[in-house]
Amino acid sequence: MVAGCGAQPAAPAEKPAEAPATEAPKAEAPAATEEPAAEAPAATEEPAAEAPAATEEPAAEAPAAEGDLNFVTVVKIAGINWFNRMEEGVVKWGKENGVNATLVGPAEADAAQQIPIIEDLIAQGVDALCVVPMDPTQLDPVLKKAMDAGIVVVTHEASNQVNMDFDIEAFDNKAFGAGLMDRLAAEMGEEGEYAVFVGSLGSKTHNEWVDGGIERQKEAYPNMTMVGDKNESFDDAEVAYQKAKEILAAYPNIKGFQGSASTDVAGIGRAVEEAGLQDEVAVVGTSLPSIAGDLLFSGAIDAIGFWDPAVAGAACNQMALMKIKGEEVGVGADLGIDGYKKLIGEGKVLYGDAAVYVDETNAKDYPF
């Protein structure tokens, strides 16, 4: 199997499964809303009586004026590497823009657990919600409630979300899925059986990736065959691991797997490596180098595709801020963020150009 699939037989594969242990504390993030308070007076003191001072410091005033804004990013699950990385980007963006920006998520990847979090944030009167829904359909009612309360709502990984001001995607999802399939096909010699995984059947983005991959396979790789249906992992590496073992047993001739949740390849790769099949079974999917770990170098994972969740988190919040400021947001808009400087799309669903594909040869270029 091509490089780009390494992982310590047990440790790396288990990392994603252990991460949720840190999830619970994140729900307290909104408490950070106190920090900007001290800045507010600065914004009101400068106009005083000195005209020169008013002209000298306009740049410094903008962040202070926005310091009263509270933005909260609600993710599918707290504590896993993917969303830990997103939190880094959200917090950094907030500091750079004078906005109190925090991130929270449930202890389990469950839309039903996202709903009360959002309900609570509505009650707190936050200014904007940036949401990564586990299931867009299930969240529509509560997001409508947020919008009715005057809260700006920007979603991510939810191109079918009805109640939102905008949905921002890192790239065209169908094309991204096709790109993953191209890499899987190359590893499989363009023939043989393969299986696909999604975080959930209700996850719009995951299904778009997989559907894009299946469509590419049918068009370009007729000697490849998908076995079974879409397998749900619920964004849990352990679930992916167990299901991959079952598939390996049920389909002894299988030659490949395509994962969607960031933890899928870690679980699948672990199962493949334990079976000693890293040179016979290809594994590709959406993940991060920090999640795929050494499996990218042992041959158990061949390639991963992703976008930087830190940058995506910043993009979501930037769109919310632009909306609040009354700035133009739409096709052609420049968010001032790499990968999101000329948005494409239609209506309220917009796309950047931020896809990255990695194997063992360049994984170390992305230390997250």
Secondary structure as a PSIPRED ss2 file (coil, helix, strand):
# PSIPRED VFORMAT (PSIPRED V4.0)

   1 M C   1.000  0.000  0.000
   2 V C   1.000  0.000  0.000
   3 A C   1.000  0.000  0.000
   4 G C   1.000  0.000  0.000
   5 C C   1.000  0.000  0.000
   6 G C   1.000  0.000  0.000
   7 A C   1.000  0.000  0.000
   8 Q C   1.000  0.000  0.000
   9 P C   1.000  0.000  0.000
  10 A C   1.000  0.000  0.000
  11 A H   0.000  1.000  0.000
  12 P H   0.000  1.000  0.000
  13 A H   0.000  1.000  0.000
  14 E H   0.000  1.000  0.000
  15 K H   0.000  1.000  0.000
  16 P H   0.000  1.000  0.000
  17 A H   0.000  1.000  0.000
  18 E H   0.000  1.000  0.000
  19 A H   0.000  1.000  0.000
  20 P H   0.000  1.000  0.000
  21 A H   0.000  1.000  0.000
  22 T H   0.000  1.000  0.000
  23 E C   1.000  0.000  0.000
  24 A H   0.000  1.000  0.000
  25 P H   0.000  1.000  0.000
  26 K H   0.000  1.000  0.000
  27 A H   0.000  1.000  0.000
  28 E H   0.000  1.000  0.000
  29 A H   0.000  1.000  0.000
  30 P H   0.000  1.000  0.000
  31 A H   0.000  1.000  0.000
  32 A H   0.000  1.000  0.000
  33 T H   0.000  1.000  0.000
  34 E H   0.000  1.000  0.000
  35 E H   0.000  1.000  0.000
  36 P H   0.000  1.000  0.000
  37 A H   0.000  1.000  0.000
  38 A H   0.000  1.000  0.000
  39 E H   0.000  1.000  0.000
  40 A H   0.000  1.000  0.000
  41 P H   0.000  1.000  0.000
  42 A H   0.000  1.000  0.000
  43 A H   0.000  1.000  0.000
  44 T H   0.000  1.000  0.000
  45 E H   0.000  1.000  0.000
  46 E C   1.000  0.000  0.000
  47 P C   1.000  0.000  0.000
  48 A C   1.000  0.000  0.000
  49 A C   1.000  0.000  0.000
  50 E C   1.000  0.000  0.000
  51 A H   0.000  1.000  0.000
  52 P H   0.000  1.000  0.000
  53 A H   0.000  1.000  0.000
  54 A H   0.000  1.000  0.000
  55 T H   0.000  1.000  0.000
  56 E H   0.000  1.000  0.000
  57 E C   1.000  0.000  0.000
  58 P H   0.000  1.000  0.000
  59 A H   0.000  1.000  0.000
  60 A H   0.000  1.000  0.000
  61 E H   0.000  1.000  0.000
  62 A H   0.000  1.000  0.000
  63 P H   0.000  1.000  0.000
  64 A H   0.000  1.000  0.000
  65 A H   0.000  1.000  0.000
  66 E H   0.000  1.000  0.000
  67 G C   1.000  0.000  0.000
  68 D C   1.000  0.000  0.000
  69 L C   1.000  0.000  0.000
  70 N E   0.000  0.000  1.000
  71 F E   0.000  0.000  1.000
  72 V E   0.000  0.000  1.000
  73 T E   0.000  0.000  1.000
  74 V E   0.000  0.000  1.000
  75 V C   1.000  0.000  0.000
  76 K C   1.000  0.000  0.000
  77 I C   1.000  0.000  0.000
  78 A C   1.000  0.000  0.000
  79 G C   1.000  0.000  0.000
  80 I C   1.000  0.000  0.000
  81 N H   0.000  1.000  0.000
  82 W H   0.000  1.000  0.000
  83 F H   0.000  1.000  0.000
  84 N H   0.000  1.000  0.000
  85 R H   0.000  1.000  0.000
  86 M H   0.000  1.000  0.000
  87 E H   0.000  1.000  0.000
  88 E H   0.000  1.000  0.000
  89 G H   0.000  1.000  0.000
  90 V H   0.000  1.000  0.000
  91 V H   0.000  1.000  0.000
  92 K H   0.000  1.000  0.000
  93 W H   0.000  1.000  0.000
  94 G H   0.000  1.000  0.000
  95 K H   0.000  1.000  0.000
  96 E H   0.000  1.000  0.000
  97 N H   0.000  1.000  0.000
  98 G C   1.000  0.000  0.000
  99 V C   1.000  0.000  0.000
 100 N E   0.000  0.000  1.000
 101 A E   0.000  0.000  1.000
 102 T E   0.000  0.000  1.000
 103 L E   0.000  0.000  1.000
 104 V E   0.000  0.000  1.000
 105 G C   1.000  0.000  0.000
 106 P C   1.000  0.000  0.000
 107 A C   1.000  0.000  0.000
 108 E C   1.000  0.000  0.000
 109 A C   1.000  0.000  0.000
 110 D C   1.000  0.000  0.000
 111 A H   0.000  1.000  0.000
 112 A H   0.000  1.000  0.000
 113 Q H   0.000  1.000  0.000
 114 Q H   0.000  1.000  0.000
 115 I H   0.000  1.000  0.000
 116 P H   0.000  1.000  0.000
 117 I H   0.000  1.000  0.000
 118 I H   0.000  1.000  0.000
 119 E H   0.000  1.000  0.000
 120 D H   0.000  1.000  0.000
 121 L H   0.000  1.000  0.000
 122 I H   0.000  1.000  0.000
 123 A H   0.000  1.000  0.000
 124 Q H   0.000  1.000  0.000
 125 G C   1.000  0.000  0.000
 126 V C   1.000  0.000  0.000
 127 D C   1.000  0.000  0.000
 128 A E   0.000  0.000  1.000
 129 L E   0.000  0.000  1.000
 130 C E   0.000  0.000  1.000
 131 V E   0.000  0.000  1.000
 132 V C   1.000  0.000  0.000
 133 P C   1.000  0.000  0.000
 134 M C   1.000  0.000  0.000
 135 D C   1.000  0.000  0.000
 136 P H   0.000  1.000  0.000
 137 T H   0.000  1.000  0.000
 138 Q H   0.000  1.000  0.000
 139 L H   0.000  1.000  0.000
 140 D H   0.000  1.000  0.000
 141 P H   0.000  1.000  0.000
 142 V H   0.000  1.000  0.000
 143 L H   0.000  1.000  0.000
 144 K H   0.000  1.000  0.000
 145 K H   0.000  1.000  0.000
 146 A H   0.000  1.000  0.000
 147 M H   0.000  1.000  0.000
 148 D H   0.000  1.000  0.000
 149 A C   1.000  0.000  0.000
 150 G C   1.000  0.000  0.000
 151 I C   1.000  0.000  0.000
 152 V E   0.000  0.000  1.000
 153 V E   0.000  0.000  1.000
 154 V E   0.000  0.000  1.000
 155 T E   0.000  0.000  1.000
 156 H E   0.000  0.000  1.000
 157 E C   1.000  0.000  0.000
 158 A C   1.000  0.000  0.000
 159 S C   1.000  0.000  0.000
 160 N C   1.000  0.000  0.000
 161 Q C   1.000  0.000  0.000
 162 V C   1.000  0.000  0.000
 163 N C   1.000  0.000  0.000
 164 M C   1.000  0.000  0.000
 165 D C   1.000  0.000  0.000
 166 F E   0.000  0.000  1.000
 167 D E   0.000  0.000  1.000
 168 I E   0.000  0.000  1.000
 169 E E   0.000  0.000  1.000
 170 A C   1.000  0.000  0.000
 171 F C   1.000  0.000  0.000
 172 D C   1.000  0.000  0.000
 173 N H   0.000  1.000  0.000
 174 K H   0.000  1.000  0.000
 175 A H   0.000  1.000  0.000
 176 F H   0.000  1.000  0.000
 177 G H   0.000  1.000  0.000
 178 A H   0.000  1.000  0.000
 179 G H   0.000  1.000  0.000
 180 L H   0.000  1.000  0.000
 181 M H   0.000  1.000  0.000
 182 D H   0.000  1.000  0.000
 183 R H   0.000  1.000  0.000
 184 L H   0.000  1.000  0.000
 185 A H   0.000  1.000  0.000
 186 A H   0.000  1.000  0.000
 187 E H   0.000  1.000  0.000
 188 M H   0.000  1.000  0.000
 189 G C   1.000  0.000  0.000
 190 E C   1.000  0.000  0.000
 191 E C   1.000  0.000  0.000
 192 G E   0.000  0.000  1.000
 193 E E   0.000  0.000  1.000
 194 Y E   0.000  0.000  1.000
 195 A E   0.000  0.000  1.000
 196 V E   0.000  0.000  1.000
 197 F E   0.000  0.000  1.000
 198 V E   0.000  0.000  1.000
 199 G C   1.000  0.000  0.000
 200 S C   1.000  0.000  0.000
 201 L C   1.000  0.000  0.000
 202 G C   1.000  0.000  0.000
 203 S C   1.000  0.000  0.000
 204 K H   0.000  1.000  0.000
 205 T H   0.000  1.000  0.000
 206 H H   0.000  1.000  0.000
 207 N H   0.000  1.000  0.000
 208 E H   0.000  1.000  0.000
 209 W H   0.000  1.000  0.000
 210 V H   0.000  1.000  0.000
 211 D H   0.000  1.000  0.000
 212 G H   0.000  1.000  0.000
 213 G H   0.000  1.000  0.000
 214 I H   0.000  1.000  0.000
 215 E H   0.000  1.000  0.000
 216 R H   0.000  1.000  0.000
 217 Q H   0.000  1.000  0.000
 218 K H   0.000  1.000  0.000
 219 E H   0.000  1.000  0.000
 220 A H   0.000  1.000  0.000
 221 Y C   1.000  0.000  0.000
 222 P C   1.000  0.000  0.000
 223 N C   1.000  0.000  0.000
 224 M E   0.000  0.000  1.000
 225 T E   0.000  0.000  1.000
 226 M E   0.000  0.000  1.000
 227 V C   1.000  0.000  0.000
 228 G C   1.000  0.000  0.000
 229 D C   1.000  0.000  0.000
 230 K C   1.000  0.000  0.000
 231 N E   0.000  0.000  1.000
 232 E E   0.000  0.000  1.000
 233 S C   1.000  0.000  0.000
 234 F C   1.000  0.000  0.000
 235 D C   1.000  0.000  0.000
 236 D C   1.000  0.000  0.000
 237 A H   0.000  1.000  0.000
 238 E H   0.000  1.000  0.000
 239 V H   0.000  1.000  0.000
 240 A H   0.000  1.000  0.000
 241 Y H   0.000  1.000  0.000
 242 Q H   0.000  1.000  0.000
 243 K H   0.000  1.000  0.000
 244 A H   0.000  1.000  0.000
 245 K H   0.000  1.000  0.000
 246 E H   0.000  1.000  0.000
 247 I H   0.000  1.000  0.000
 248 L H   0.000  1.000  0.000
 249 A H   0.000  1.000  0.000
 250 A H   0.000  1.000  0.000
 251 Y C   1.000  0.000  0.000
 252 P C   1.000  0.000  0.000
 253 N C   1.000  0.000  0.000
 254 I E   0.000  0.000  1.000
 255 K E   0.000  0.000  1.000
 256 G E   0.000  0.000  1.000
 257 F E   0.000  0.000  1.000
 258 Q E   0.000  0.000  1.000
 259 G E   0.000  0.000  1.000
 260 S C   1.000  0.000  0.000
 261 A C   1.000  0.000  0.000
 262 S C   1.000  0.000  0.000
 263 T C   1.000  0.000  0.000
 264 D H   0.000  1.000  0.000
 265 V H   0.000  1.000  0.000
 266 A H   0.000  1.000  0.000
 267 G H   0.000  1.000  0.000
 268 I H   0.000  1.000  0.000
 269 G H   0.000  1.000  0.000
 270 R H   0.000  1.000  0.000
 271 A H   0.000  1.000  0.000
 272 V H   0.000  1.000  0.000
 273 E H   0.000  1.000  0.000
 274 E H   0.000  1.000  0.000
 275 A C   1.000  0.000  0.000
 276 G C   1.000  0.000  0.000
 277 L C   1.000  0.000  0.000
 278 Q C   1.000  0.000  0.000
 279 D C   1.000  0.000  0.000
 280 E C   1.000  0.000  0.000
 281 V C   1.000  0.000  0.000
 282 A E   0.000  0.000  1.000
 283 V E   0.000  0.000  1.000
 284 V E   0.000  0.000  1.000
 285 G E   0.000  0.000  1.000
 286 T E   0.000  0.000  1.000
 287 S C   1.000  0.000  0.000
 288 L C   1.000  0.000  0.000
 289 P H   0.000  1.000  0.000
 290 S H   0.000  1.000  0.000
 291 I H   0.000  1.000  0.000
 292 A H   0.000  1.000  0.000
 293 G C   1.000  0.000  0.000
 294 D C   1.000  0.000  0.000
 295 L H   0.000  1.000  0.000
 296 L H   0.000  1.000  0.000
 297 F H   0.000  1.000  0.000
 298 S H   0.000  1.000  0.000
 299 G C   1.000  0.000  0.000
 300 A C   1.000  0.000  0.000
 301 I C   1.000  0.000  0.000
 302 D C   1.000  0.000  0.000
 303 A E   0.000  0.000  1.000
 304 I E   0.000  0.000  1.000
 305 G E   0.000  0.000  1.000
 306 F E   0.000  0.000  1.000
 307 W C   1.000  0.000  0.000
 308 D C   1.000  0.000  0.000
 309 P H   0.000  1.000  0.000
 310 A H   0.000  1.000  0.000
 311 V H   0.000  1.000  0.000
 312 A H   0.000  1.000  0.000
 313 G H   0.000  1.000  0.000
 314 A H   0.000  1.000  0.000
 315 A H   0.000  1.000  0.000
 316 C H   0.000  1.000  0.000
 317 N H   0.000  1.000  0.000
 318 Q H   0.000  1.000  0.000
 319 M H   0.000  1.000  0.000
 320 A H   0.000  1.000  0.000
 321 L H   0.000  1.000  0.000
 322 M H   0.000  1.000  0.000
 323 K H   0.000  1.000  0.000
 324 I H   0.000  1.000  0.000
 325 K H   0.000  1.000  0.000
 326 G C   1.000  0.000  0.000
 327 E C   1.000  0.000  0.000
 328 E C   1.000  0.000  0.000
 329 V C   1.000  0.000  0.000
 330 G C   1.000  0.000  0.000
 331 V C   1.000  0.000  0.000
 332 G C   1.000  0.000  0.000
 333 A C   1.000  0.000  0.000
 334 D C   1.000  0.000  0.000
 335 L C   1.000  0.000  0.000
 336 G C   1.000  0.000  0.000
 337 I C   1.000  0.000  0.000
 338 D C   1.000  0.000  0.000
 339 G C   1.000  0.000  0.000
 340 Y C   1.000  0.000  0.000
 341 K C   1.000  0.000  0.000
 342 K C   1.000  0.000  0.000
 343 L C   1.000  0.000  0.000
 344 I E   0.000  0.000  1.000
 345 G E   0.000  0.000  1.000
 346 E E   0.000  0.000  1.000
 347 G C   1.000  0.000  0.000
 348 K C   1.000  0.000  0.000
 349 V E   0.000  0.000  1.000
 350 L E   0.000  0.000  1.000
 351 Y E   0.000  0.000  1.000
 352 G C   1.000  0.000  0.000
 353 D C   1.000  0.000  0.000
 354 A C   1.000  0.000  0.000
 355 A C   1.000  0.000  0.000
 356 V E   0.000  0.000  1.000
 357 Y E   0.000  0.000  1.000
 358 V E   0.000  0.000  1.000
 359 D C   1.000  0.000  0.000
 360 E C   1.000  0.000  0.000
 361 T C   1.000  0.000  0.000
 362 N C   1.000  0.000  0.000
 363 A H   0.000  1.000  0.000
 364 K H   0.000  1.000  0.000
 365 D H   0.000  1.000  0.000
 366 Y C   1.000  0.000  0.000
 367 P C   1.000  0.000  0.000
 368 F C   1.000  0.000  0.000
